[in-house]
Each structure stands twice: as C-alpha cells, then as structure tokens.
Amino acid sequence: MTGSAPRPFSRRLRAVLSWLHLWVGLSVGVVFALVAITGTVLVFHTDLLRLQHPQLAQHAAVADGRVLAGLVERWRPEGLRSLDLPHDDLPVWQGYFEDGHRAYFAPEDGALLLYRSHEDDVLMWLHDWHTHLLGGETGEEVLGVFGWIALGLIVTGLYLWWPRRGQWLAHLKMHSGPPVRRWLSWHRSSGALLFPLLLLATLTGVGMVYSKGFQAVLVGAFGGDTVKPPKLAGEGTVDWPQVLRQADGALPRARLSRVSVPKSDDGVVSLRARADGEWHPVGRSTIAIAKAGSGVLQVNDATANKLGMRMSQAIFPLHVGAVGGSVMKWATAVVGLLPMFLLVTGFLFWRRRRGRR
C-alpha cells in the first residue's frame, strides 16, 4: 500500500545494502573510478595520437601491396603480427607486434614514422591500465572481478535511490545545502540520471573481459555461428598486391581494414573488413585469401550474422562510443568521469555525516 511504513525486512535489507554500497564504493570504487577515467581519455585515442604526432596525418591513405610486402619482409622477424591499412582517420600503416608495442609506417615507402609501447607512451600506458591494470592476463582477470563488483554497486545504488510513486522529481533534485544533503543528492541524482549509460559502459566492459562466455550465452540464446578460418599449408612468399586486389573485390561495399601476417608454413592470409552497417571501427567481417594470391577461400559478411553473434560483436563498439556519431562519443566520455564524481560525492557525504555524529 502506497505510503505505508516499510516492513522490518525491507528496512534491514536497505540498511545492509546501504552499508555495503558505502564501504565497497569507497574501497573498490577507487579502482573503478581510475579505470573509468582512463576510458574517457581513450575514447579520443586516435584524435590525441594525431595531435601528439601530426606527421601521421600528413599522408594520402593509400594501401600499396608492394609497400605491404616490404613491411612484412622487414618487420615479421621483429614480431609483426598484423597491420591496419591506411584510412582517412589514420592514413598510415599501423603495425601490431607480439610484445604489445605498435609502430607506424609511411604509406608511400614504408618508412618508420613512430614507435610506441606502454613503457614510453602515455596513451599506451593508459590503455594497458584500462584493459589489464598493468598486470597482463592476471590483471585482466582482476579487472573482471572489479567489473562485477561495479555492476553490483550500480544496481544497489539504483535500488537505494528508487523513489515512491509521485516522488520522482523530488528524488532527482540536486540540493545546494546543507552539506550532507547536498553531497547525497548530487551522488544519487547524477547516478540515477546517467544510470543507463553507466550500466551500458560497465556491462560492455565486463563483456569484453569475458568475451567468450558472453558470446556463448548470446549465441546460444539468439543464434549465430563462429566462423573458423580455413586451414591450408603453404610455403613461400605472399603475393601481397594480388592478395589485396582479390580481398578488395571479395566483399562489395566494405573497406579492408586489417591484415594478419601469416606464419611461414601457413597458406592462408586472413583480413578484416568493415562492411556497410557495421559498428566495429575495424569491422568484424573476414576474408581469407590463398597465400599465393590464387583465389578467395572464404568470405564472412558480419552484417549477415544471426542476432546473437551480432550482439556479441556490438559489445566493443558500444563500450568505446563508436556507435551514434560524435554525440555518443562525447556521452561515453562524460560517463567515464561519473564514477570519480560518485566516489568523491560519496566520500564527502560519509565524512560530513560522520562529522555530525
């Protein structure tokens, strides 16, 4: 009945959840806030990279197979495992190496323009913290646990804020004083107003840590198949100009985005492409070409996948704000600041309330 006093069990549950929300938030919330705030910076990773190194943007975005051949020959012994093709946002070859560092090469002649690693580049360091807590696979596992705890904080926060009928506007109001009321109202109202975006960012972050499990659940519930690349033995060098030409024509209305460097005894070259309608910045469509350039072996258009697989492949672009243009990009950046705001206002509320006792 509306307006009746809460039952004893409800009061006890609320007291327990309020205590847990406060102390877990003031402890684990510190890590959650620091991870989230680095996410705000990383939303603009490419923009900041171009700002830091303007020489990267001073090229025409041309993917020449002959330059690619030279890059693979020169850098594969150094651990080169894949390359992003030049495109409008970053018109250079971006190489990914087995030890985690990246290198950038001129599209005209393959000259080395920039070398980056988490040890000497701020953005790479922030990326390593955001995805692995600077601790490799162990750090990623710990991050996953923190992610589940953060989801618990978000859900309990919503429960503790949830107003009775007719009191919605009153519960969303941010008060200027007294201090205890101010910090509590700012904490609750900001969390409630941005709850959907905060939940989305946190849930997709957890989904990236446990990507295989999330994909299995989504595919099992909504359908989809995992496409495995074909296996083919093959020695010798790759005819890279021919491979790029064949891959470019294999999937109409798609942009080739990334090429994997095959091992010496692997007869297949795997490429990624972004088809029209895909959210992922690199694309999840795949093309497999015979190493010698003799033909297309497999084409997978990600936009034709069943719902479960498409939902799984949407986790990353939703997390990084790659969906919805600049509005969603900025909204994702703002939400990354919210956990720090909630941590500070929660701490100030606790300190003020303690001071009044």
BELBELTA-V497276 format. One line per field, one symbol per residue. ss: DSSP state (H for helix, E for strand, L for the rest). psi: psi as a letter, one per 40 degrees, with the letter a starting at -180 (. if undefined). burial: # if it has 9 or more other ideal C-beta (glycine too) atoms within 8 Angstrom, else .. A space follows every 10 residues. Layout:
# BELBELTA-V497276
ss=???
psi=???
burial=???
This chain:
# BELBELTA-V497276
ss=LLLLLLLHHH HHHHHHHHHH HHHHHHHHHH HHHHHHHHHH HHLLHHHHHH HHLHHHHLLL LLLLHHHHHH HHHHHHHHLE EEEELLLLLL LLEEEEELLL LEEEELLLLL LEEEEELLLL LHHHHHHHHH HHLLLHHHHH HHHHHHHHHH HHHHHHHHHH HLLLLLLHHH HHLLLLLLHH HHHHHHHHHH HHHLHHHHHH HHHHHHHHHL HHHHHHHHHH HHLLLLLLLL LLELLLLLLH HHHHHHHHHH LLLEEEEEEE LLLLLELEEE EEEEELLLLL LLLLEEEEEE LLLLLEEEEE LHHHLLHHHH HHHHHHHHHL LLLLHHHHHH HHHHHHHHHH HHHHHHHHHH HHHHHHL
psi=hheiiiiddd dddddddddd dddddecddd dddddddddd dedfdddddd ddgeddefih ghghdddddd ddddedeeeh dihhihiddg fihhhhidee iiihihddee ihdihiiede hddddddddd defefadddd dddddddddd dddddddddd dhiiheeddd eehhieiidd dddddddddd dddedddddd dddddddddf dddddddddd deiiihhhii hhihiaihgd dddddddded gifihhdihi hiidehehhh iiihiheidh ddieiihhih defeihdihh hdeeiidddd ddeeddddde feheaddddd ddddddeddd dddddddddd ddddde.
burial=.......... #..#..##.# ##.###.### ########## #####..### ..#..#..#. #.###.#### ##..##..## .######..# #######... ########.# ..##.###.. #.######## .##.#...## ####.##### ####.###.# #......... ##.#.....# ########## ##.##.#### ########## #..##..##. .#.#....#. .#.#...### #######..# #..#.##### ##...##### #####..#.# .######### ###..##### ###.##.### ########## ##.....### ########## ###.###### .##....
